[in-house]
């Protein structure tokens, strides 16, 4: 499967500039991601901290409104996201890919990163997907 065979991300037109190149531009399947057998390694939370000011999360029914940093600074205002953060399981590695500029970019695990940061953890475990792994998690276009 190549990029032309992937279902485009349905909210692509709404993705803010600062998230372009960070979130994938195609739909992918979380179950397929979790099924990948990939090694995990320790990474400094500081290396991933650049994600925290980005507006990944929805608020008031609108996507891309709230950053993890905003949630951490005002957990009462963003109670749903804060609850998801507190419930995040830090025993599950974050799933990342190598993004722009060669930096690790989180696909799944921003709530876990926020929990690790809020609790003072210096490292988290990550799994790094290859380009071939991205093809394995992509939702394919239906053939006609």
C-alpha positions as CSV (number, residue, x, y, z in Angstrom):
1,X,0.0,0.0,0.0
2,X,1.3,3.4,-0.9
3,X,0.1,6.9,0.1
4,X,-2.5,7.0,-2.7
5,X,-4.1,3.8,-1.3
6,X,-4.8,5.4,2.2
7,X,-8.0,7.0,3.3
8,X,-7.3,10.7,3.8
9,X,-7.7,12.1,7.3
10,X,-11.3,13.4,7.4
11,X,-10.6,16.6,9.3
12,X,-7.5,17.6,7.3
13,X,-8.9,21.0,6.2
14,X,-9.4,21.8,9.9
15,X,-5.9,20.9,11.1
16,X,-4.1,24.0,12.4
17,X,-0.8,25.0,10.8
18,X,1.2,23.9,13.8
19,X,-0.1,20.4,13.6
20,X,0.5,19.9,9.9
21,X,3.3,17.4,9.5
22,X,2.8,16.3,13.1
23,X,-0.5,14.3,12.8
24,X,-0.8,11.9,9.9
25,X,-2.7,13.0,6.9
26,X,-4.4,9.7,6.5
27,X,-6.8,7.6,8.7
28,X,-5.2,4.8,10.7
29,X,-6.5,2.1,12.9
30,X,-5.6,2.0,16.6
31,X,-6.1,-1.7,16.9
32,X,-3.7,-2.3,14.1
33,X,-1.2,0.0,15.8
34,X,-1.4,-1.8,19.1
35,X,-1.1,-5.1,17.3
36,X,2.4,-4.2,15.9
37,X,5.2,-6.2,17.5
38,X,7.8,-3.4,18.0
39,X,10.6,-3.1,20.5
40,X,10.3,-0.3,23.1
41,X,13.0,2.0,24.3
42,X,13.4,4.7,26.9
43,X,13.2,8.3,25.7
44,X,13.6,11.5,27.8
45,X,10.2,13.2,28.3
46,X,12.1,16.4,27.5
47,X,12.7,15.1,24.0
48,X,8.9,14.8,23.5
49,X,7.9,18.0,25.4
50,X,7.5,20.0,22.1
51,X,4.1,18.2,21.7
52,X,2.7,19.7,24.9
53,X,1.9,23.3,23.6
54,X,0.2,21.9,20.4
55,X,-3.7,21.9,20.1
56,X,-4.2,18.2,19.8
57,X,-7.5,17.9,21.7
58,X,-11.1,18.9,21.1
59,X,-13.1,21.3,23.3
60,X,-16.8,22.1,23.2
61,X,-17.2,19.7,20.3
62,X,-14.6,21.4,18.1
63,X,-11.4,19.6,17.2
64,X,-7.9,21.0,17.7
65,X,-8.8,23.6,20.4
66,X,-6.8,22.6,23.5
67,X,-3.1,21.8,24.1
68,X,-2.0,19.3,26.8
69,X,-0.2,22.2,28.5
70,X,-3.5,24.1,28.8
71,X,-5.1,21.1,30.3
72,X,-2.3,20.7,32.8
73,X,-2.5,24.4,33.8
74,X,-6.3,24.4,34.2
75,X,-7.5,20.9,34.9
76,X,-10.8,22.0,36.3
77,X,-11.7,23.8,33.0
78,X,-10.7,20.8,30.9
79,X,-11.9,18.1,33.3
80,X,-12.5,15.4,30.6
81,X,-9.0,15.7,29.1
82,X,-7.5,15.8,32.6
83,X,-9.4,12.7,33.6
84,X,-8.1,10.9,30.5
85,X,-4.6,12.0,31.4
86,X,-4.9,10.7,35.0
87,X,-6.3,7.4,33.7
88,X,-3.5,7.0,31.1
89,X,-1.4,3.8,31.7
90,X,2.3,4.7,31.8
91,X,3.2,1.0,31.4
92,X,2.0,1.2,27.8
93,X,4.7,2.7,25.5
94,X,4.0,5.7,23.4
95,X,3.8,5.1,19.7
96,X,5.9,7.4,17.6
97,X,7.4,7.8,14.1
98,X,10.4,9.8,12.9
99,X,8.8,13.1,11.8
100,X,10.1,16.3,10.3
101,X,13.7,17.2,11.1
102,X,14.2,13.6,12.4
103,X,12.4,14.2,15.7
104,X,10.2,11.7,17.4
105,X,6.6,12.5,16.7
106,X,3.8,10.9,18.8
107,X,1.0,9.0,17.0
108,X,-0.6,7.6,20.1
109,X,0.2,8.6,23.7
110,X,0.0,12.3,24.2
111,X,-2.1,11.8,27.4
112,X,0.6,9.4,28.6
113,X,3.3,12.0,27.9
114,X,1.3,14.6,29.8
115,X,0.8,12.3,32.8
116,X,4.5,11.5,32.8
117,X,5.4,15.2,32.6
118,X,2.9,16.2,35.3
119,X,4.2,13.4,37.6
120,X,7.8,14.4,37.1
121,X,8.9,11.3,35.2
122,X,12.1,11.9,33.3
123,X,11.6,9.1,30.7
124,X,8.9,7.2,29.0
125,X,9.0,4.1,26.9
126,X,8.3,4.5,23.2
127,X,7.9,2.3,20.1
128,X,9.1,3.8,16.8
129,X,7.2,2.9,13.7
130,X,8.9,2.7,10.3
131,X,7.3,3.8,7.0
132,X,6.3,0.2,6.4
133,X,4.6,0.1,9.7
134,X,2.6,3.2,8.7
135,X,1.3,1.3,5.7
136,X,0.3,-1.6,8.1
137,X,-1.8,0.8,10.3
138,X,-3.3,2.8,7.4
139,X,-7.0,2.4,6.6
140,X,-7.0,1.4,2.9
141,X,-9.3,3.0,0.4
142,X,-12.1,0.7,-0.7
143,X,-11.5,-0.7,-4.2
144,X,-14.1,0.0,-6.8
